[in-house]
Amino acid sequence: MTGHVYLVGAGPGAADLLTVRALRLIERADVILYDALVTDEILALAPQAKKVPVGKRGGRVSMDQALINRLLVSTATKHSLVVRLKGGDPMLFGRAHEEIEACVQAGIPVSVVPGITAAFGAASALSTSLTQRGLSRSVTFVTPTVARGCQASPAWAKAVAAADTSVIYMGRGDAVWIRDSLLDLGMPANLPIVLAEDVSRPSSYNVKGPLADLPHLAQQVGSGPVLMMIGEVLAEAKVDVDLFDVTLASVEMVGSAKAG
């Protein structure tokens, strides 16, 4: 027996942000292999399915990707409809290529169902367009996170510096390094940055401040998934906590240090 594997985007968290196609597959799935960022609200939509956690979270004990690939293939040899449920969109920082390749090599049919990536969910919640006429004509999505044992390339920072608006995924633990890397490339110390935690969920929380104070901003959020959004388009964004005024001194201090 050979089943069909669907890599399905679960979106940023809220169940009503699933696509219609994603919902139909979740409701029909025999087995769901789900990421750590998939909410209980979404999993509750599939009472008929066997649910297998295969989550990966930075800095925490998690399942190796090679093991996930093998589990995906073995599950598809026993069940007709297998959903690999991924937070956000499978094709953005979701290791989709590795899982697709594993299925193809095993002769298992595989399809991808896109989802709303967290950056779009965050922008919508802030009522702030990532592109604005005369202000932002380019957007980049980056992550400084690399596979275990690999050396990070400086390309991510150069991509951020070259874009009008940037969204950094999986960067909270590297706040100091990210701040210093971007300032070293000449980005303004007072450039607006928003940290968005638990996008689209009841526990969502947003804090804004200047790039120079990124490490302090990172300390203001909790343990949920966090995005870093950078650019002038965020200057007027309405957030839960705005730390621009209270961090002006730190911006001037960092700016003076860089100039010296």
C-alpha atoms as one frame of an Amber mdcrd trajectory, in Angstrom:
protein
   0.000   0.000   0.000   1.221   3.495  -0.863  -0.608   6.530   0.419  -0.460
  10.168  -0.582   1.496  12.681   1.495   0.335  16.296   1.715   2.628  18.987
   3.110   0.035  21.383   4.477   0.554  24.934   5.715  -1.227  25.491   9.026
  -0.746  29.255   8.920   0.398  31.334  11.905  -1.889  29.661  14.428  -5.546
  30.689  14.222  -7.699  27.873  12.833  -9.849  30.235  10.778  -6.767  31.305
   8.804  -6.434  27.823   7.285  -7.152  27.559   3.576 -10.250  25.620   2.536
  -8.039  22.973   0.925  -5.984  22.597   4.102  -9.115  22.187   6.219 -10.578
  19.519   3.930  -7.377  17.477   4.046  -7.057  17.809   7.826 -10.637  16.575
   8.244  -9.948  13.541   6.035  -6.437  12.627   7.169  -5.660   9.164   8.490
  -2.478  10.409  10.178  -1.192  13.915  10.915   2.494  14.511  11.586   2.541
  17.978  13.068   5.027  20.695  13.972   5.452  22.192  17.429   3.899  25.463
  16.229   0.602  23.862  15.170  -2.070  24.835  17.709  -4.411  22.552  19.624
  -7.265  24.470  17.998  -6.198  23.217  14.586  -5.477  19.668  15.720  -8.983
  19.494  17.198 -10.340  19.721  13.643  -9.150  16.158  13.019 -10.669  13.881
  15.714 -10.483  10.952  13.270  -6.736  11.150  12.699  -3.820   9.623  14.530
  -1.626  12.557  15.541   2.156  12.298  15.738   4.233  15.211  17.090   7.427
  15.785  15.092   8.083  19.344  16.183  11.356  21.221  15.963  11.955  24.310
  18.115  15.230  26.181  18.302  17.191  25.541  21.504  14.948  22.643  22.555
  15.136  18.883  22.269  13.484  17.987  18.965  13.256  15.222  16.389  16.060
  14.994  13.843  15.021  15.875  10.289  16.315  12.580   8.880  14.103  10.708
  11.354  11.097  12.835  10.353  11.747  11.959   6.711  11.868   8.233   7.469
   8.744   8.425   9.624   6.887  10.259   6.863   7.781   7.578   4.321   6.961
   4.657   6.612   3.613   6.216   7.587   2.667   6.621   3.931   3.229   2.900
   3.335   0.527   2.081   5.900  -2.082   4.835   5.436  -3.914   6.356   2.480
  -3.895  10.044   3.398  -1.014  11.452   5.400  -0.891  15.136   6.320   2.435
  16.670   7.257   1.161  19.771   9.040   3.597  22.675   9.175   3.304  26.065
  10.845   3.027  28.960   8.406   3.802  28.012   4.824   5.646  24.743   4.101
   7.843  26.348   1.456   9.272  29.094   3.682  11.880  27.879   6.218   9.899
  24.644   6.556  12.415  22.065   5.263   9.819  21.141   2.649  12.417  20.300
   0.008  13.976  17.582   2.176  10.623  15.954   2.903   9.448  16.177  -0.707
  12.713  14.605  -1.854  12.363  11.760   0.669   8.867  10.979  -0.617   9.897
  11.166  -4.277  12.846   8.838  -3.723  10.535   6.358  -1.993   8.013   6.513
  -4.833   5.331   8.141  -2.680   3.009  10.751  -4.230   3.437  14.105  -2.511
   1.622  17.436  -2.854   1.993  20.822  -1.172  -0.804  23.023   0.171   0.371
  26.590   0.890  -0.455  28.450   4.075  -0.327  31.996   5.404   3.196  32.685
   6.585   3.562  34.426   9.949   4.902  37.620   8.364   1.601  38.238   6.571
  -0.376  37.407   9.697   1.697  39.871  11.715   1.418  42.632   9.115  -2.353
  42.181   9.014  -2.663  42.298  12.805  -0.638  45.537  12.843  -2.657  46.990
   9.923   0.731  47.761   8.387   1.544  46.929   4.783   5.023  45.511   4.245
   5.159  47.548   1.042   4.139  51.194   0.753   4.233  53.536  -2.207   7.253
  55.812  -1.979   8.578  54.086   1.146   9.029  50.361   0.590   9.322  48.621
  -2.772  11.146  45.512  -1.561  10.603  42.902   1.147  12.933  40.120   2.245
  12.343  37.118   4.490  15.506  35.812   6.143  16.730  33.645   8.981  20.190
  33.638  10.546  19.528  30.119  11.834  21.505  27.337  10.158  21.705  23.574
  10.512  23.534  22.215  13.534  27.295  22.262  12.978  27.128  24.730  10.070
  28.660  28.205   9.972  26.210  31.045   9.376  26.785  33.030   6.192  26.680
  36.861   6.314  24.324  36.804   3.312  21.211  37.105   5.498  22.394  40.431
   6.975  23.295  41.814   3.552  19.835  40.870   2.300  18.238  42.764   5.196
  20.411  45.825   4.601  19.510  45.829   0.902  15.724  45.625   1.406  13.264
  48.348   2.375  11.386  46.009   4.726  12.641  42.779   6.264  11.229  39.974
   8.358  13.616  37.811  10.348  12.409  34.343  11.323  13.871  32.347  14.228
  16.180  35.097  15.402  15.212  35.923  18.981  18.080  33.968  20.533  20.595
  35.855  18.390  19.303  39.370  19.079  22.696  40.842  20.001  24.436  39.325
  16.983  21.624  40.424  14.658  21.669  43.983  16.013  25.451  44.265  15.722
  25.560  42.700  12.244  22.983  45.133  10.876  24.536  48.199  12.516  27.940
  47.176  11.145  26.410  47.259   7.661  25.357  50.865   8.209  21.679  50.409
   9.010  20.299  53.303  11.121  20.317  52.717  14.869  16.836  54.263  15.151
  15.268  52.151  12.380  11.873  50.865  13.621  11.669  47.199  14.544   8.659
  45.239  15.784   8.837  41.891  17.547   5.622  39.947  17.025   4.959  36.980
  19.296   2.248  34.318  18.876   0.929  35.870  15.681  -2.862  35.493  15.181
  -3.362  33.754  18.525  -5.230  35.058  21.604  -1.822  35.362  23.314  -0.367
  37.567  20.572   1.928  40.338  21.771   3.849  43.022  19.882   6.602  45.349
  21.043   8.277  48.115  19.026  11.512  50.039  19.397  14.695  51.081  17.579
  17.072  48.592  16.003  19.798  49.614  18.456  17.708  48.267  21.320  16.858
  44.908  19.751  18.375  42.821  22.601  16.196  44.657  25.118  13.126  44.210
  22.923  13.829  40.479  22.734  13.686  40.332  26.522  10.180  41.838  26.517
   8.541  38.895  24.746   7.756  35.474  26.126   8.532  31.940  25.009   6.196
  31.803  22.009   7.329  31.984  18.372   8.629  35.475  17.537   9.160  37.404
  14.300  11.424  40.434  13.921  10.049  42.992  11.435  12.319  45.850  10.368
  11.716  48.938   8.245  10.356  52.476   8.024   6.885  51.088   7.204   6.651
  50.122  10.884   7.140  53.656  12.199   3.398  54.194  12.675   2.494  50.628
  13.613   0.253  50.417  16.677   1.627  47.802  19.078   1.029  46.606  22.620
   4.213  48.273  23.887   6.167  51.037  22.138   9.633  51.516  23.613  10.922
  54.211  21.263  10.799  57.020  23.809  12.341  55.098  26.692  15.170  53.714
  24.545  16.264  56.949  22.889  19.285  57.175  25.172  20.474  53.690  24.217
  20.090  54.521  20.521  22.249  57.624  20.920  24.815  55.660  22.940  25.114
  52.916  20.319  25.247  55.464  17.531  28.058  57.366  19.251  30.018  54.163
  19.832  29.749  53.215  16.171  30.813  56.687  15.053  33.844  56.567  17.344
